[in-house]
Amino acid sequence: MVNFRPVTEIPRSWAASRLAPQGGTARLTLFVSEASLTAVPLERTGGFSGLITFEDAERFEARIVATLTFQDAEGSASASAEVRLSASVPEHTSNARRQAIYEDLMARTEAAFDAELTRQVRTHFPYRAFAGG
């Protein structure tokens, strides 16, 4: 049996590792509008050719859309990130290999989400929003 870690853990983990209370009146809000994983069955070749051809049977598609908002007495700013990645699963894949494909997709999705939201924060947030200056 394959154990799938929910995609919703990625933005939660990001927030827990990146955001820390610093005191004061500023507020950060992370709004996740989508955190999904879809397994899409793929069409395969039929007939005799289909019997001798190994193809991808399905594709995992991961998508995360989130917005981080900063607000304090001087104003507000927001940074949004959207990541969409996929991984194909070949026919006749064992549960262990399927799990490995999924975990690799989750690791790549987590890295892409971190990179994109961090880039957006550095671009759109004022200097005062960063802990320690």
Contacts in CASP RR format, 6 or more apart in sequence:
PFRMAT RR
TARGET T0000
AUTHOR 0000-0000-0000
METHOD contacts of the structure
MODEL  1
MVNFRPVTEIPRSWAASRLAPQGGTARLTLFVSEASLTAVPLERTGGFSG
LITFEDAERFEARIVATLTFQDAEGSASASAEVRLSASVPEHTSNARRQA
IYEDLMARTEAAFDAELTRQVRTHFPYRAFAGG
1 95 0 8 1.000
2 95 0 8 1.000
2 98 0 8 1.000
2 99 0 8 1.000
2 102 0 8 1.000
3 99 0 8 1.000
4 37 0 8 1.000
4 102 0 8 1.000
5 103 0 8 1.000
5 106 0 8 1.000
6 35 0 8 1.000
6 37 0 8 1.000
7 35 0 8 1.000
7 36 0 8 1.000
7 37 0 8 1.000
7 62 0 8 1.000
7 63 0 8 1.000
7 64 0 8 1.000
7 106 0 8 1.000
7 109 0 8 1.000
8 32 0 8 1.000
8 35 0 8 1.000
10 35 0 8 1.000
10 64 0 8 1.000
10 106 0 8 1.000
10 109 0 8 1.000
10 110 0 8 1.000
10 113 0 8 1.000
11 30 0 8 1.000
11 32 0 8 1.000
11 35 0 8 1.000
11 64 0 8 1.000
11 66 0 8 1.000
11 113 0 8 1.000
13 110 0 8 1.000
14 30 0 8 1.000
14 110 0 8 1.000
14 113 0 8 1.000
14 114 0 8 1.000
14 117 0 8 1.000
15 30 0 8 1.000
18 118 0 8 1.000
19 28 0 8 1.000
19 30 0 8 1.000
20 131 0 8 1.000
22 131 0 8 1.000
22 132 0 8 1.000
25 72 0 8 1.000
25 73 0 8 1.000
26 70 0 8 1.000
26 71 0 8 1.000
26 72 0 8 1.000
26 128 0 8 1.000
26 129 0 8 1.000
27 69 0 8 1.000
27 70 0 8 1.000
27 71 0 8 1.000
27 72 0 8 1.000
28 68 0 8 1.000
28 69 0 8 1.000
28 70 0 8 1.000
28 129 0 8 1.000
29 68 0 8 1.000
29 69 0 8 1.000
29 71 0 8 1.000
30 66 0 8 1.000
30 67 0 8 1.000
30 68 0 8 1.000
30 69 0 8 1.000
31 66 0 8 1.000
31 67 0 8 1.000
31 68 0 8 1.000
31 69 0 8 1.000
32 64 0 8 1.000
32 65 0 8 1.000
32 66 0 8 1.000
33 65 0 8 1.000
33 66 0 8 1.000
33 67 0 8 1.000
34 63 0 8 1.000
34 64 0 8 1.000
34 65 0 8 1.000
35 63 0 8 1.000
35 64 0 8 1.000
35 65 0 8 1.000
35 66 0 8 1.000
36 62 0 8 1.000
36 63 0 8 1.000
36 64 0 8 1.000
37 60 0 8 1.000
37 61 0 8 1.000
37 62 0 8 1.000
37 63 0 8 1.000
38 60 0 8 1.000
38 61 0 8 1.000
38 63 0 8 1.000
39 58 0 8 1.000
39 59 0 8 1.000
39 60 0 8 1.000
39 61 0 8 1.000
40 58 0 8 1.000
40 59 0 8 1.000
40 60 0 8 1.000
40 61 0 8 1.000
41 57 0 8 1.000
41 58 0 8 1.000
42 55 0 8 1.000
42 56 0 8 1.000
42 57 0 8 1.000
42 58 0 8 1.000
42 59 0 8 1.000
42 88 0 8 1.000
44 50 0 8 1.000
44 53 0 8 1.000
44 55 0 8 1.000
44 57 0 8 1.000
44 91 0 8 1.000
45 53 0 8 1.000
45 55 0 8 1.000
54 90 0 8 1.000
54 91 0 8 1.000
54 92 0 8 1.000
55 90 0 8 1.000
55 91 0 8 1.000
56 88 0 8 1.000
56 89 0 8 1.000
56 90 0 8 1.000
56 91 0 8 1.000
57 89 0 8 1.000
57 90 0 8 1.000
57 91 0 8 1.000
57 92 0 8 1.000
57 93 0 8 1.000
58 88 0 8 1.000
58 89 0 8 1.000
59 86 0 8 1.000
59 87 0 8 1.000
59 88 0 8 1.000
59 89 0 8 1.000
60 86 0 8 1.000
60 87 0 8 1.000
60 88 0 8 1.000
60 89 0 8 1.000
60 101 0 8 1.000
60 102 0 8 1.000
60 105 0 8 1.000
61 84 0 8 1.000
61 85 0 8 1.000
61 86 0 8 1.000
62 83 0 8 1.000
62 84 0 8 1.000
62 85 0 8 1.000
62 86 0 8 1.000
62 105 0 8 1.000
62 106 0 8 1.000
62 109 0 8 1.000
63 82 0 8 1.000
63 83 0 8 1.000
63 84 0 8 1.000
64 81 0 8 1.000
64 82 0 8 1.000
64 83 0 8 1.000
64 109 0 8 1.000
64 113 0 8 1.000
65 80 0 8 1.000
65 81 0 8 1.000
65 82 0 8 1.000
66 80 0 8 1.000
66 81 0 8 1.000
66 82 0 8 1.000
66 113 0 8 1.000
66 117 0 8 1.000
67 78 0 8 1.000
67 79 0 8 1.000
67 80 0 8 1.000
67 81 0 8 1.000
68 78 0 8 1.000
68 79 0 8 1.000
68 80 0 8 1.000
68 117 0 8 1.000
68 120 0 8 1.000
68 121 0 8 1.000
69 76 0 8 1.000
69 77 0 8 1.000
69 78 0 8 1.000
70 76 0 8 1.000
70 77 0 8 1.000
70 78 0 8 1.000
70 125 0 8 1.000
70 126 0 8 1.000
70 129 0 8 1.000
72 128 0 8 1.000
72 129 0 8 1.000
74 126 0 8 1.000
74 128 0 8 1.000
77 124 0 8 1.000
77 125 0 8 1.000
77 126 0 8 1.000
77 129 0 8 1.000
78 124 0 8 1.000
79 117 0 8 1.000
79 120 0 8 1.000
79 121 0 8 1.000
79 123 0 8 1.000
79 124 0 8 1.000
79 125 0 8 1.000
80 120 0 8 1.000
81 113 0 8 1.000
81 116 0 8 1.000
81 117 0 8 1.000
81 120 0 8 1.000
82 116 0 8 1.000
83 109 0 8 1.000
83 112 0 8 1.000
83 113 0 8 1.000
83 116 0 8 1.000
85 105 0 8 1.000
85 108 0 8 1.000
85 109 0 8 1.000
85 112 0 8 1.000
86 105 0 8 1.000
87 101 0 8 1.000
87 102 0 8 1.000
87 104 0 8 1.000
87 105 0 8 1.000
87 108 0 8 1.000
88 101 0 8 1.000
89 98 0 8 1.000
89 101 0 8 1.000
93 101 0 8 1.000
121 129 0 8 1.000
127 133 0 8 1.000
END
